[in-house]
């Protein structure tokens, strides 16, 4: 089925990590703020699933032993990953004139890092009780407001 073990691993990671079911998510809400909060909440809930977190833990452990896995992970989290749902949503909002973004990849990195990366990092490392995620909607809304205010000239 696969030409190499590496191809098999990469296909598994693509299937499990790439969040393809979120790419076409309809962002609900009247305002851009509401839509981004809705999307980030869905992205966070998906990334915080225990199976996905366990896979990310395994991948992180493998990075130091396998340069190909390291490359794959770097590409997955890169702002150049045009398939990352948040980047797609921002591009769509920009293309439709709802927001003005100079560099969508960079904006995606900033918003993801600010809104979700801390929750995910704490969950991956077991540094904070799980209930912290329950407070995320209010936190995500604050982050989105700061992000949107930073886009204004």
N, C-alpha and C positions, 0 to 999 in steps of 0.2 A: 504493500500500500504506500510506502514511503521509500524514497531513494536513500535516506540516511536517518540515523537517530536524531540528528540536528533538525532535519526537516519535520520529523514527527513532533519534536518538542516545540518547535516554532508554531506548528499548526495548532497544537493543543493550547499554547499561550494565546494565539490569535482568537481561537474559539472562546476561550474562557475570560480573557482580559479586555478585549477590544471594545466591549460594551456596544456591540453593533445594534442591539435592540433599542438603544437610546438615540441613535442617530436621527431617526425620523420622528422622535417624540414631538408631539404638538405642545408647544409651550403655552400653558393656560395662564390667563390673566389679562386684565385690561391694559396695563402699562408694561413698559419694558422691564421695569423693576420687578413687577409681579411675575412676569414670564421668566426672568433669570432666576428669581428665588425658586420658582416651581421647578425649573430644570436642574438647578444645583441640588435641590433637595432630592430629586429623583436620582441624580448621579451619585450623590453621597450615600443614599440608601442602598443603591446597587453595589457600590464599592465596599460598603461596610458589611455585606453579606459574609457570613463566616467562611463559606467555601472559597470565596474570592480572596479574602484576607489570608487564609491558609495557603493558597496558591502563591500569592505575592510573597509570603514569608519564605516559601521554598525557593522561589525564584531569586530573592535577595541573597539567600544562603548560597545559591549556585553561582552567583555573579563572580565571586572571587576565584572560583575554580574553572569557569568556562567563559572565555572571551566572547563566544558567539551569543551566549545568553546575556552577557553584559551589553553587547551591541543591541540586541533585540529590546532589552529593557530601556536603554537610553533612547532608542528610536520611538518606543511606545510613549514615553513621557516627554518627548521633544515637542517644542512648539511647532515644529515642522510637520507633525503628525496630522495631516489634513483630515483624518478619519475620527479624531477624538471628538466626541459629541459636543462638548462645550465650545470647541473651536468652530464646529459646523454651525452651532446656534448663533454665535457671535457674527460669523460671516454672513449668515442669512439676515440677521438684524441690520448689519451694515449695508448689505446689498439692497435691502428694501428701504434704506434711508431712515430707519428708526433710530439708529445711533451712528455716530461718526468715529471710526477707529482707523488709525494710521497703520498699525501692525497687528493684525488679528492674532497671529501666533503668540506674540508677546503679551497681548491683552488676555488671551486665554491662560497663559502661564500665571499671570498676576492674579487673575480672578480665582483660578483653581487653587493656587498656593494660599491665597488669603482666606478663601471660604472653606476649603475641604482638607487641605494637606495636613493641617495640625490634628484634626480629628482622626484622620487615617493613620498618621504616624503614631499617635498615642495608642490607637487600637492595635496596630501592628506590634508595638513594643510593650503592650499591657501596662502603660504608664498612668492611665487614668481610668476610673470606673466607667463602665459602659453607659451608664445613665447620662453622662455628659453629652452624648449624641442627642438626647431628648431635648436639650436646650438649643439645638442647632438652628431651627427656623428663625428665631429672633436674631441670632448671631449672623446667619447667612444674609438676612435682610440688611443688617448694618453694613456688612461687607459690600453688598451690591450697591447700596446708597453711596458709599465712599468711592467705589469703582466708577459709578456713573458720574459722580461729581467731578472726578478726575478727568473725565473725557471732555468736559466742557472747556472751550477755549478761554 
